Amino acid sequence: MISSTSRLTVNFIINFALAVIFAAATDLAQNFSEKRAIVNGYNAPSRPFYVRLYIDEGGEGLVLCGGSIISPYYILTAAHCVSRAQSIEVQVGDFSDPESEKRSVSGQATVHPDYNWMDDSQDIALIRLEHKVSSALAISLCTQSYKSQPIAVSGMGNTMGTGGGGKYPDQLKEVQMEETAKNCPTIRPFSPTKKVCLVDSKKENSCGGDSGGPAYPLTKGNKAQCLYGLVSYGPEKCDGYSVYTRVSAYAEWTKTKHELVIVQF
């Protein structure tokens, strides 16, 4: 992950025009031979709620993030991914299969009004899709703590364990971590009611490009139970721990904004 003094996003430089962003990204991904997961994990099974975000901030390249489908028109992601977005393209599909067809949909973001970029507090945002997707793809929001069971995190970010550069897979990756009951080692202000701190013992973690992506408890059948957290920040070498926005802390805001935006449209 990116260091605690910088945002967990990554500039994904594409030399083609915006109209061919996704084709170019696919071609680049196919050149990566790296087989490790986010960092030292495994190829994820189908997680239909996962989406890949390509965010244009008006610079030379694009910001790459993850997100989760929570309803036919809405994606939940990290605020630091989209707070400076000029345009957003959302890629939807089965990312566990590199050969499967992906669909691209434009989106517009609503960032939490109390988001603070200096410490990434209230690091949550909603993206309203221009065209709806199937409700069968959506994941529900968690309403309780899952400290007693493994939490899985998935993404398509850096697999090399470095803050910048690195390799990006063409297939969704997943790791399993545990929520710590002790003080989180982050130097930033940490509120356990609004953040989730996950630790690893095998140097498995999320990393650059995984920002905004989902963390979720697994059932005994290896199914995603509900959306527990959103990748927010962590150490530069992407090891030891990582911090996530606790989704349940923002359930009311998510529900309220969700309903208001639906009325507006």
C-alpha positions in Angstrom: 0.0 0.0 0.0 0.9 3.6 -0.3 2.6 5.2 2.8 0.5 6.7 5.6 1.6 10.1 4.3 0.2 9.6 0.9 -3.0 8.4 -0.6 -3.5 4.8 -1.5 -4.0 5.5 -5.2 -1.8 4.9 -8.2 -1.3 6.7 -11.5 -2.0 4.2 -14.2 -0.4 5.8 -17.3 -2.2 5.0 -20.6 -0.8 6.4 -23.9 -4.0 5.8 -25.8 -7.0 8.1 -26.2 -9.8 7.9 -23.6 -12.0 6.1 -26.0 -9.7 3.1 -25.9 -8.7 3.1 -22.2 -10.2 -0.3 -21.4 -8.7 -2.0 -24.4 -5.3 -0.6 -23.6 -5.6 -1.6 -20.0 -6.5 -5.1 -21.0 -3.5 -5.4 -23.3 -1.1 -4.1 -20.6 -2.5 -6.5 -18.0 -2.0 -9.5 -20.3 1.8 -8.7 -20.4 2.1 -9.3 -16.6 3.4 -12.7 -15.7 3.2 -12.0 -11.9 1.1 -14.9 -10.3 1.0 -13.6 -6.7 -2.1 -12.1 -5.3 -2.7 -8.5 -4.2 0.5 -9.1 -2.3 1.3 -12.8 -1.8 -2.3 -14.0 -2.1 -4.3 -16.1 -4.7 -6.5 -15.9 -7.7 -10.0 -14.9 -6.4 -13.1 -16.9 -7.2 -16.0 -15.0 -8.8 -16.8 -11.8 -6.9 -19.5 -10.3 -9.1 -19.9 -7.2 -7.0 -16.3 -6.1 -7.6 -15.7 -3.3 -10.1 -12.6 -1.6 -11.5 -12.5 2.2 -11.6 -10.6 4.3 -14.1 -10.6 7.9 -12.8 -9.5 10.9 -14.8 -8.2 13.8 -12.7 -7.2 15.9 -15.7 -3.6 14.9 -15.5 -1.4 12.8 -17.8 -2.7 9.4 -16.6 -5.5 7.7 -14.8 -6.1 6.7 -11.2 -6.9 3.0 -10.8 -9.2 2.0 -7.9 -11.7 -0.7 -6.9 -15.3 -0.5 -5.8 -18.3 -2.6 -5.0 -21.8 -2.8 -6.5 -24.4 -2.2 -3.8 -27.5 -1.7 -6.0 -28.3 -1.5 -9.7 -27.2 2.1 -9.9 -24.6 2.5 -7.1 -21.0 1.7 -6.4 -19.4 2.2 -3.0 -15.7 3.2 -3.0 -13.1 5.3 -1.1 -13.5 9.1 -1.2 -9.7 9.6 -1.9 -10.2 7.7 -5.2 -12.8 10.1 -6.6 -12.5 13.4 -4.7 -10.7 15.1 -7.6 -12.3 13.1 -10.4 -13.2 14.9 -13.6 -14.7 11.7 -15.1 -15.1 8.1 -14.0 -15.4 4.9 -16.0 -16.6 1.8 -14.1 -15.6 -1.6 -15.5 -18.1 -4.3 -14.6 -17.7 -8.1 -15.2 -16.3 -11.3 -13.9 -12.7 -10.4 -13.0 -11.9 -13.9 -11.8 -11.9 -14.8 -15.6 -9.5 -12.6 -17.7 -11.2 -13.8 -20.9 -14.8 -12.8 -19.8 -16.5 -9.9 -21.4 -16.4 -6.6 -19.4 -18.8 -3.7 -19.6 -17.9 -0.1 -19.2 -20.3 2.4 -17.6 -19.8 6.1 -16.8 -20.4 7.3 -13.3 -20.7 10.4 -11.1 -19.4 10.5 -7.6 -20.8 11.9 -4.3 -18.0 12.2 -1.7 -18.9 12.1 2.0 -19.2 15.8 3.1 -16.8 15.3 6.1 -14.1 13.6 4.1 -10.6 14.8 5.2 -7.9 14.2 2.7 -5.2 14.9 5.3 -6.0 11.8 7.4 -8.5 10.0 5.2 -11.2 10.1 7.8 -14.7 9.6 6.4 -13.0 8.0 3.4 -16.2 6.9 1.6 -18.0 7.9 -1.6 -20.9 6.7 -3.8 -20.8 6.5 -7.5 -24.1 6.8 -9.4 -23.9 4.8 -12.7 -25.3 6.3 -15.9 -26.8 2.9 -16.8 -28.0 0.3 -14.3 -26.5 -3.1 -13.8 -28.1 -6.3 -12.6 -29.3 -6.3 -9.0 -27.9 -9.9 -8.7 -24.4 -8.4 -8.8 -24.9 -6.4 -5.6 -23.4 -7.1 -2.2 -25.2 -6.1 1.0 -23.6 -4.0 3.7 -22.4 -5.6 6.9 -24.1 -4.4 10.1 -21.9 -6.1 12.8 -18.3 -6.9 13.7 -16.6 -10.0 12.3 -13.5 -10.1 14.5 -13.8 -13.8 15.1 -13.4 -14.8 11.4 -11.1 -14.2 8.5 -11.7 -11.1 6.3 -11.0 -11.4 2.6 -9.8 -8.4 0.5 -9.8 -8.4 -3.2 -8.3 -6.1 -5.9 -6.4 -5.8 -9.1 -3.7 -3.4 -7.8 0.1 -3.7 -7.4 1.3 -7.3 -6.6 4.9 -6.3 -5.9 4.5 -4.9 -2.4 5.7 -1.4 -3.3 4.0 2.0 -3.1 4.6 3.1 -6.7 5.2 1.2 -9.9 5.0 -2.6 -9.7 2.9 -5.1 -11.6 -0.8 -5.3 -12.2 -2.7 -8.6 -12.8 -5.2 -9.3 -15.4 -7.2 -11.4 -12.9 -8.8 -10.5 -9.6 -6.6 -11.3 -6.6 -7.6 -12.0 -3.0 -6.0 -12.3 0.4 -7.3 -13.3 3.8 -6.5 -11.1 6.9 -7.7 -10.8 10.5 -9.1 -7.8 12.3 -6.9 -6.8 15.2 -8.4 -6.2 18.6 -5.2 -4.3 19.6 -4.2 -0.8 18.8 -3.7 -0.4 15.1 0.0 0.5 14.3 -1.0 3.4 12.0 0.4 6.8 12.9 -2.8 8.5 11.8 -5.8 9.1 14.1 -7.6 5.8 14.3 -11.3 5.4 15.4 -12.3 1.7 15.7 -15.9 2.6 15.3 -15.2 4.1 11.8 -12.2 2.2 10.7 -11.2 -1.5 10.5 -7.6 -2.5 11.0 -6.6 -5.7 9.4 -3.3 -7.5 10.0 -1.5 -10.3 8.3 1.1 -12.9 9.3 2.1 -14.0 5.8 3.0 -10.7 4.3 -0.4 -10.7 2.5 -2.0 -7.4 2.0 -3.7 -4.9 -0.3 -1.5 -2.5 -2.2 -1.4 0.5 -4.6 -4.4 0.4 -7.0 -6.6 -1.6 -4.6 -8.0 1.6 -3.0 -11.7 1.6 -2.5 -11.9 -2.1 -3.1 -13.9 -4.4 -0.8 -13.1 -6.3 2.4 -15.7 -8.9 3.4 -16.1 -11.9 5.8 -16.3 -15.3 4.1 -18.9 -18.0 4.7 -17.8 -21.6 5.1 -18.6 -22.0 1.4 -16.1 -19.3 0.6 -18.8 -16.8 -0.4 -18.6 -13.1 0.4 -21.0 -12.6 3.3 -21.4 -8.8 3.1 -19.3 -5.6 2.5 -17.3 -4.9 5.6 -14.7 -2.3 4.6 -13.2 -0.2 1.9 -9.4 -0.2 1.3 -8.2 3.2 2.6 -4.5 3.3 3.5 -1.5 1.4 4.9 2.4 1.2 4.9 4.5 1.9 1.9 5.7 -1.7 1.6 2.2 -3.1 1.7 2.8 -5.4 4.7 2.0 -5.7 8.3 -1.4 -4.0 8.4 -3.9 -2.0 6.4 -6.8 0.3 7.3 -10.3 0.2 5.9 -13.3 2.4 6.1 -15.9 0.6 8.3 -19.0 0.5 6.0 -21.4 -0.1 8.9 -20.5 3.3 10.4 -21.8 5.0 7.3 -24.9 2.9 6.7 -27.3 5.8 7.4 -25.3 8.2 5.1 -25.2 5.6 2.4 -28.9 4.9 2.6 -29.8 8.6 2.8 -27.7 9.7 -0.2 -28.8 6.6 -2.1 -32.4 7.5 -1.7 -31.9 11.2 -2.4 -30.0 10.6 -5.6 -32.6 8.2 -6.8 -35.3 10.8 -6.2 -33.2 13.4 -8.1 -32.9 11.2 -11.1 
